[in-house]
Amino acid sequence: MKVRLENLAKQFGKILAVNNLNLTVRKNELLAVIGPSGCGKTTLLRLIAGLEAPDRGTIYLENKILFSKEKGIFVPPYRRKVGMVFQNYTLWPHMDIFHNIAYPLKIKRAKRNTVKREVERALSLVRLNHITKRYPHEISGGEQQRVALARALVMNPEILLLDEPLSNLDAKLREEMRFEIKRIQKETKLTVIYVTHDQNEAMAIADRIAVMRDGSLIQVDTPRKIYNYPKTEFVARFIGRTNLISCQVKEIGGKKVIELDGVVIKIDGIGDIPAGKRMFSIRPEDIKLTRKGEGGVGEIKSIIYLGNIVNYKLSIGSTDLEVQTTPAEVFEVGERVYLNICHATPVDQCP
């Protein structure tokens, strides 16, 4: 199901948690919502779920209005066909796994054979049919997370909302569960809105990423475009590592170059950018170093060897750049090297 939010706003005291937000989540899409703590991610989920009422705006599920202050419409949470998994799984400690998952159906007074069938279906989706008689304290954190997911799926929701679902797991389990959540989403063809503070998690599983700041959407795009073409300094800093440099774009010999602290550096693909002062986002892996050639010259200040990659800190005048290369050619501290930039994105500076 498609979700559409129009001019959505929610304020708590003086804090504007969601600020005039417009967003369309496509049918069968997994949209990751990321941003720093307090940017409004969780509030956005709670508004969609009906756990909070917006101050203004409209929420649509396909063409059905779930909320409109202007029209006096508020569909309660239990009628929205929305499943939600919270950061804390809130499993009942006195119930076994079967009854934890069955609980929402029993509240709805579903028939016994329906409960059995739907719980088995949900358990099959999360691959936990073998632990129905165990209790939450008898299973691992990853299994508890799957149980919480099965409990959300047992009601056949049309939208699934996930709020930091993997934050309580260790690194290895988080990586495993990313693939499981993506698999389940593809199998069920659910529309999923996935809130996380972990940019790597978002990049790994999302069809698109929505970046939030101070209650507003800054950029919504595919992981590849968000990474390679951030629109603002904030997005560039928040997604991955980057070099943000303020420099002069100049034309020399009919070609566009940048001048950084008096050093002229060639950058591929900036022909359409007008001359003048600009800020660029340059990813560390997009800077190529050579001992011979042409281009700007910098000095290696430090080296971090990580096996499959090598991180360098390079200085050009008073500007430091991070560079990431393979260990095929290793440079030494103090060595002066040529650098060329394969890709750079002009970005808007943050206010």
C-alpha positions in Angstrom: 0.0 0.0 0.0 1.2 3.5 -0.8 1.5 6.0 2.1 1.2 9.7 1.5 1.9 12.5 4.0 0.9 16.0 3.3 2.0 19.1 5.3 2.3 16.9 8.4 3.3 18.8 11.6 3.6 17.8 15.3 4.8 20.0 18.1 5.6 19.2 21.7 5.8 22.4 23.7 8.4 24.5 21.9 9.9 21.6 20.0 8.7 21.2 16.4 9.2 17.4 16.1 7.7 17.2 12.6 7.7 20.3 10.5 5.4 20.6 7.5 6.5 17.3 6.1 5.5 15.9 2.7 6.4 12.4 1.7 5.1 9.5 -0.5 6.2 6.0 0.4 5.7 3.8 -2.7 3.8 0.5 -2.7 6.0 -2.5 -1.7 8.9 -0.1 -0.9 11.3 -0.3 2.0 12.0 3.3 3.0 14.6 3.9 5.6 14.3 7.1 7.6 17.5 8.3 9.2 18.8 11.3 11.0 20.4 12.4 14.3 18.7 11.8 17.7 15.7 14.1 18.2 15.2 14.8 14.5 11.6 13.5 14.5 12.0 9.9 13.1 10.1 8.1 15.8 7.4 10.8 16.1 6.8 10.4 12.3 6.2 6.6 12.8 3.9 7.2 15.7 1.8 9.7 13.7 1.5 7.1 10.9 0.5 4.4 13.3 -2.0 6.6 15.1 -0.3 6.6 18.4 0.0 10.4 18.2 -2.3 12.8 16.5 -0.7 15.4 14.2 -1.3 19.1 14.8 -2.1 19.6 11.2 -1.7 17.8 7.8 -3.2 14.7 6.2 -2.2 11.0 6.2 -3.4 8.8 3.4 -3.2 5.0 3.0 -3.7 4.6 -0.8 -6.7 6.9 -1.2 -8.1 6.4 2.2 -7.6 9.3 4.7 -6.3 8.0 8.1 -6.0 11.5 9.5 -7.2 15.0 8.6 -7.7 17.7 11.1 -9.4 19.9 8.6 -12.0 17.1 7.8 -12.2 15.9 11.4 -10.9 12.4 10.5 -8.9 10.2 12.9 -8.8 6.5 12.2 -7.7 4.8 15.5 -4.6 2.6 15.5 -6.4 -0.7 15.6 -8.3 0.1 12.4 -5.2 1.3 10.4 -3.9 -2.2 9.4 -0.4 -1.0 10.5 2.1 -3.3 12.2 4.8 -1.8 14.4 8.0 -3.2 15.9 9.6 -1.0 18.6 13.2 -0.8 19.7 12.3 -2.8 22.9 10.5 -5.9 21.8 8.1 -5.9 24.8 7.5 -9.7 24.8 5.3 -11.1 27.5 7.7 -13.0 29.8 5.0 -15.3 31.2 3.8 -16.4 27.7 5.6 -18.8 25.4 6.5 -17.8 21.9 3.3 -19.1 20.3 1.1 -17.2 22.7 3.2 -14.0 22.4 2.6 -14.0 18.7 -1.0 -15.0 19.0 -1.8 -12.2 21.5 -3.1 -9.6 18.9 -5.4 -12.2 17.3 -6.8 -13.2 20.7 -7.5 -9.6 21.5 -9.5 -9.5 18.2 -11.3 -12.7 19.3 -10.1 -14.7 16.3 -11.2 -18.3 16.1 -8.8 -21.0 17.4 -8.1 -22.5 14.0 -7.4 -19.0 12.6 -5.0 -18.2 15.4 -3.1 -21.4 14.8 -2.9 -20.9 11.1 -1.8 -17.3 11.2 0.8 -17.9 14.0 2.3 -20.7 12.0 2.4 -18.6 8.9 4.1 -15.7 10.8 6.6 -18.1 12.4 7.4 -19.6 9.0 8.1 -16.1 7.6 10.7 -15.5 10.4 11.9 -19.1 10.4 11.2 -19.9 14.0 8.7 -22.8 13.8 10.9 -24.8 16.1 10.7 -22.6 19.2 6.9 -22.2 19.8 7.0 -23.7 23.3 10.0 -21.7 24.6 9.7 -18.5 26.7 11.4 -15.1 25.8 14.2 -15.6 28.4 15.1 -19.0 26.8 15.9 -17.6 23.3 18.6 -15.3 21.9 18.3 -11.5 21.2 18.1 -12.2 17.5 15.3 -14.7 18.0 13.4 -12.3 20.3 13.6 -9.7 17.5 12.2 -12.2 15.1 9.3 -13.0 17.5 8.5 -9.3 17.7 8.5 -9.1 13.9 6.2 -12.2 13.7 3.8 -10.6 16.2 3.6 -7.6 13.9 3.1 -9.7 10.8 0.4 -12.0 12.3 -2.3 -9.5 11.7 -1.5 -9.2 8.0 -0.7 -5.5 8.1 -0.7 -3.4 4.9 2.2 -1.2 6.3 5.0 -2.3 8.6 6.7 0.3 10.8 10.1 -0.6 12.3 11.6 1.7 15.0 15.3 1.0 15.5 14.5 -2.8 15.5 18.2 -4.0 15.6 19.7 -1.5 18.0 19.8 -4.1 20.9 21.7 -6.7 18.9 25.4 -7.1 18.5 27.2 -6.3 15.3 27.1 -9.8 13.8 23.4 -10.3 14.6 22.5 -6.9 13.2 24.1 -7.8 9.9 22.3 -11.1 9.7 18.9 -9.5 10.6 19.3 -6.8 7.9 19.1 -9.6 5.3 16.3 -11.3 7.1 14.2 -8.1 7.2 14.8 -7.5 3.5 13.9 -11.1 2.6 10.7 -10.9 4.6 9.7 -7.6 3.0 10.3 -9.0 -0.5 8.3 -12.2 0.3 5.4 -10.4 1.8 5.5 -7.4 -0.6 4.8 -5.1 2.4 5.4 -1.4 2.4 7.9 -0.9 5.1 9.1 2.3 6.8 12.3 1.6 8.8 13.7 4.1 11.2 17.3 3.8 12.1 20.3 6.0 13.2 22.7 3.6 11.5 23.5 4.8 8.0 25.1 1.5 7.0 21.9 -0.3 8.0 19.9 2.1 5.8 22.3 1.7 2.9 22.2 -2.1 3.1 18.4 -2.6 3.1 16.6 0.4 1.8 15.1 1.0 -1.7 15.2 4.7 -0.8 16.5 6.7 2.1 14.8 9.8 3.7 17.2 12.0 5.6 15.6 14.1 8.4 16.9 17.1 10.4 15.0 19.1 12.9 11.7 17.7 11.9 12.2 18.3 8.2 13.0 16.1 5.2 16.4 17.2 3.7 16.7 14.6 0.9 14.9 11.5 -0.2 16.6 9.3 -2.8 18.1 5.9 -3.5 21.1 4.9 -1.4 23.4 5.3 -4.4 22.2 8.8 -5.2 22.2 9.9 -1.5 25.8 8.7 -1.2 27.2 10.0 -4.5 25.0 13.1 -4.9 24.2 14.6 -1.4 22.4 17.9 -1.8 23.6 19.5 1.3 26.6 19.6 3.6 24.5 18.0 6.3 23.6 14.9 4.1 27.1 14.6 2.9 28.4 14.5 6.5 25.7 12.2 7.8 26.0 9.5 5.1 29.4 8.0 5.1 32.8 9.8 5.4 33.5 12.7 3.2 35.8 15.7 2.6 33.9 19.0 2.6 36.1 21.6 1.0 35.4 25.3 0.2 37.4 26.3 -2.9 37.4 28.3 -6.1 36.2 26.8 -9.4 38.3 28.2 -12.2 38.7 27.7 -15.9 42.3 27.0 -17.1 43.1 26.1 -20.7 39.4 25.6 -21.4 39.0 23.1 -18.6 37.4 23.5 -15.2 39.6 23.0 -12.1 39.5 23.9 -8.5 42.0 25.9 -6.6 42.5 24.9 -3.0 45.0 26.8 -0.8 46.8 28.0 -4.0 47.0 24.4 -5.4 45.2 23.7 -8.7 43.5 20.3 -8.7 41.8 18.6 -11.6 38.3 17.2 -10.9 36.4 15.0 -13.4 32.9 16.0 -14.4 32.5 19.6 -13.2 32.2 21.2 -16.6 28.7 22.6 -16.0 29.5 24.2 -12.6 30.1 28.0 -13.0 33.3 29.6 -11.9 33.4 31.0 -8.4 33.5 29.9 -4.8 31.8 26.5 -4.1 31.6 23.8 -1.5 32.2 20.2 -2.6 31.7 16.9 -1.0 34.5 14.5 -2.0 34.5 10.9 -0.8 37.8 9.5 0.4 37.8 6.7 -2.2 37.3 9.3 -5.0 40.8 10.8 -4.6 43.5 8.9 -6.5 47.2 9.2 -5.4 50.2 8.7 -7.7 54.0 9.2 -7.4 54.2 10.4 -11.0 51.8 12.4 -13.1 50.1 15.7 -13.0 47.6 17.3 -10.6 47.7 18.8 -7.2 50.5 17.9 -4.9 49.9 17.1 -1.2 51.9 15.6 1.7 51.0 12.3 3.5 50.5 13.1 7.2 49.3 9.8 8.6 48.5 6.3 7.6 46.0 3.7 8.9 46.3 0.2 7.5 43.1 -1.9 7.7 44.0 -4.9 5.6 41.8 -4.5 2.5 42.0 -0.7 2.6 44.5 2.0 3.6 43.3 5.4 5.0 45.6 8.4 4.5 45.4 11.9 5.9 46.8 14.2 3.3 47.5 18.0 3.6 47.3 20.6 0.9 48.4 23.9 2.5 46.2 24.3 5.6 43.6 21.8 4.3 43.5 18.2 5.4 41.9 15.5 3.2 41.0 11.9 3.9 42.0 9.5 1.2 41.0 5.8 1.0 42.9 3.4 -1.3 43.7 -0.3 -1.8 47.0 -1.6 -0.4 48.3 -2.2 -4.0 50.6 0.8 -3.7 51.6 2.0 -0.2 52.8 5.6 0.4 54.9 6.7 3.3 54.4 9.5 5.9 56.0 12.7 4.7 55.9 11.6 1.0 54.7 14.2 -1.5 52.2 12.7 -4.0 50.0 13.8 -6.9 46.3 13.7 -6.5 43.4 13.7 -8.9 39.7 13.7 -7.9 37.5 11.4 -9.8 34.1 12.6 -8.5 33.0 15.6 -6.5 29.5 16.9 -5.7 28.7 20.6 -5.1 26.6 20.9 -1.9 24.6 23.6 -0.3 26.1 24.8 3.0 24.2 24.3 6.2 22.7 27.4 7.8 
